[in-house]
Amino acid sequence: MNPAYKKILIFDHLPANSKFNSDALIILLDSYEFGESIVSVPKFIESNSTKLKNLYLDFIHSKSEILFNKKSLRDLFQVDDRLNLWDCSPILEASIYSSPLTISIKMLAIFELIRGIEASSLEIETIYDGVSRSLEDYCKEVNIQFQTNCITSTFFNHTPLKHSTIYLLFASWIFILKHFIQWLPYRREQSHQLKPKAKLFFAPLAHLTSSSMKSWDGLDKLIFDSNQEANFIYLYSPTSEIKSPKSALNKIHSFISSQTIKSFLLESWVTNGIYIKVCRAHYYLLKTYFRLRNERKIFSLSRPGESLEHILNITWKKSFFGAGLSDNLIRFYSLKNLFLNISEPSDCFFLFENQSWEKVLNAEFHSLASNNSTFAILHSTVRFWDLRFAQPKRLKRVDKKQDIEPNFYGINGNYAMEQYLEAGFSPEELLPVESLRYQYLKESAGQKIEKDEFNTGIHIVIFGDYSAALNIKMLNFLQVCDQTLDLPIEFLFKEHINAPIDLSKYSFRNARIIFEPNNELFLSAKNFFFSNMTSAQVDALYFQIKPMVFMDGSELNLSPLRGTDRITCIYSPQDLLIHITNGTSNNISDDNDFLYLDKEIKKWQRLFSTEL
């Protein structure tokens, strides 16, 4: 970067018809545009992805050992000999759903770009108030004139009511009371008689089948055939499939049972004593928060003036209070109560998403059965920027009672295996297992379906996202395409189960919602457009379809196929036109190496029969 720039100008997008002096560096936060003296932050992130990812991971993990009156930050969160709430904090979880990861990475990128430039002024016009305030602090520290124009308030507002301490604390108590009332009628509706000396399987109650869930599909038969027994424990959270505690219990009771398997709901182990422990933990965390609330070094980066305080302050607060924390605390103590009722468990398997309850599960299991192992099973795709996965180990545990890491990781495909090896995991702890959730792809991909409705005209099947916010961005982009392109296109929207689409809010010339199963769509239509992060892109590969993927500069590239040549990136309406008219969206060979698929699940058989 040329250090001779005298002015730094930062925008979300390049202003129309604007002219800038040659001594000005223009930085664009949400745009892929670039040119002489114009830098695209999204492009810079993609070119420096590994460095920025490691900077962020080093930053969040290094905070654990900051000292406050001879006690580390992590020590201040120690609740008992095994439960540490800093290990379970949303900051360390690094989830794309619970922390502002995109803005954090963009902030790191901006610091990298402007460091060393001897500018006399910095001006920013943005919707991201947190970025603006971070740069204001930076300019004060390095003595640069600062000017801002925040266009609108966003998630990173100064002190919105819903992110205030009082609001979050109030939300904590309301959640506890609501949970107590909701589950009170169902406390004794399920037996606590677990099978002794059996394997344990833990997972959220979602993606269900008649006997368990898609991510465990086929294991019931394998367990029976291998003369073993198992307890399947499910964690409840409301979804469109299971909307209430009653429906959750009804679903558990409806699972086809056998002599070798018993199914339970974790919430069955909630007691009055657990609510008391949760309240005590909240009181302890509240005291800790007031002790630390003015400690800005928690957010500081390695260089003067560089900080993520205004980006992560809300996530930091949610480490101390809020409905999400109350929900997690109830789960933590329920897991502890559950393990008091387990006798000599065999190995423990859980669906891996690096969520906080998984760390408690590992610690409790290792304390009870130190000679046996926990297996973190990947059930979906691994995205480079989803830092829950393939996160290099940075914290070493000496005391076995604090062993929050699994012994082994069940890896469901070649691409995921490559990412974990690159992240520094040893081959010995990475075990290949079939992706049970995607087994249907092996059966469906060889079929062929002809539907008249797809034989004439131009159709684009659009797969919606899990995130309503990402859906809106994609729909707005496609609406611009519809208005810009002189081409009669019918837009066919396949909604995600958790994010319905309301087409009445948009002005498409020809659009509708469709409900056909994914495999039927892949076998009958031609053009497929995907939101940035949906795993349906991977499904498409098995039908020899090269997905068109929406690239939105306001988000990180969360495509599960990022870094491969298996997708077509769509940045503009012209890109969409080119790939539809040239017919390149169906230009991929048979692709069967991305996931491990095998109807006989031989890799799982080998895992069950091997002493590790």
KANOR-V449843 format. One line per field, one symbol per residue. ss: DSSP state (@ for helix, = for strand, . for the rest). psi: psi as a letter, one per 30 degrees, with the letter a starting at -180 (. if undefined). burial: I if it has 9 or more other C-alpha atoms within 8 Angstrom, else O. A space follows every 10 residues. Layout:
ss->???
psi->???
burial->???
This chain:
ss->......==== =......... ...=====.. ....=..=== @@@@@@@.@@ @@@@@@@@@@ @@@@@.==.. ==@@@@.=.. ...=.....@ @@@....... @@@@@@@@@@ @@@@...... ======..@@ @@@@@@@@@@ @@..====== .......... @@@.@@@@@@ @@@@@@@@@@ @@@@...... ........== ====...=.. ..=@@@..@@ @@@@@....= =====..... ....@@@@@@ @@@@...... =====@@@@. .@@@@@@@@@ @@@@@@@@@@ @@...@@@.= ......=.@@ @@@@@@@... ..@@@@@@@@ @@@@@@@@@. .......=== =....@@@@@ @@@@@@@@.. ...====... .......... .........@ @@.....=== =..@@@@@@@ @@....@@@= ==...@@@.@ @@@@...... .@@@...=== ===....@@@ @@@@@@@@@@ @@@@....== ====.=..=. ..@@@..... ===....@@@ @@@@..==== .....@@@@@ @.....==== .......... ......==== ..@@@@@@@@ @..@@@.... .......... .@@@@@@@@. ..
psi->kjffkfkkkk lelkkkhkkk lfgkkkkkeg kgklakgkkj eeeeeefhee eeeeeeeeee effegkkjhg kleeefgjea ffjjfefglf efehkfffli eeeeeeeeee eeefkfkhlf lkkkjlfjee eeeeeeeeee eghkkkkljk elkaehldik efgleeeeee eeeeeeeeee eefefgegfk kgilklhllk kkllililaf fclefgkffe eeeefghllk kjkkkkkklf ejfleeeeee eeffkjllff kkklkeffgk leeeeeeeee eeeeeeeeef effgjffefk afkkfklgef egeeeeeffe lleeeeeeee eefeeeeeff gkjikalkkk kkghlefeee eeeeeeeeif fllkjjjkfa ljkegjgflh jkkfkkkekf fgjfklelkj kgleeeeeee effgkkffgj kkkkjefgff eeeefflkkk kefgfkakkk kkjllekeee eeeeeeeeee eefekikjkk jjkjkkfgil kjffflhkej klklgkleee effelekkkk lefkffeeee efghkjkkkk jjfflljgkf gkflggljkj fleeeeeefe ffhgfhiklk jgfeljkkef heeeeeeffk k.
burial->OOOOIIIIII IIOOOOOOOO OOOIIIIIII IIIOOOOIII IIOIIOOOOO OIIOIIIIII IOIIOIOOOO OIIIOOIIIO OIIIIIIIII IIIIIIOOII IIIIIIIIII IOOOOOIOIO IIIIIIIIII IIIIOIIIII IOOIIIOOOI OOIOOIIOOO OOIIOOIIII IIIIIIOOOI OOIOOIIOOO OOOOIOIIII IIIIIOOIOO IIIIIIIOOI OIIIOOOIII IIIIIIOOOO OIIOIOIIIO OIOOIOOOOI IIIIIIIIII OOOIIOIIOO IIOOIIOIIO OOOOOOOOII IOOOIIIIII IIOOIIIIII IIIIIIIIII IIIIIIIIIO OIOIIIIIII IIOIIIIIII IIIIIIIOIO OOIIIIIIIO OIIIOIIIII OOOOOOOOOI IIIIOIOIII IIIIOIIOII IOIOIOOOII IIIIIIIOIO IIOOIOOOOO OOOIOOOOII IIIIIIOIOI IOIIOIOIII IIOOIOOOII IIIIIIOOIO OOOOOOOOOO IOOOOOOOII IIIIIIIIII IIIIIOIIII IIIIIIIIII IIIIOIIIII IIOOOIIIOI IOIOIIIOII OOOOIIIIOO IOOIIIIIOO IOIIIOIOOO OO
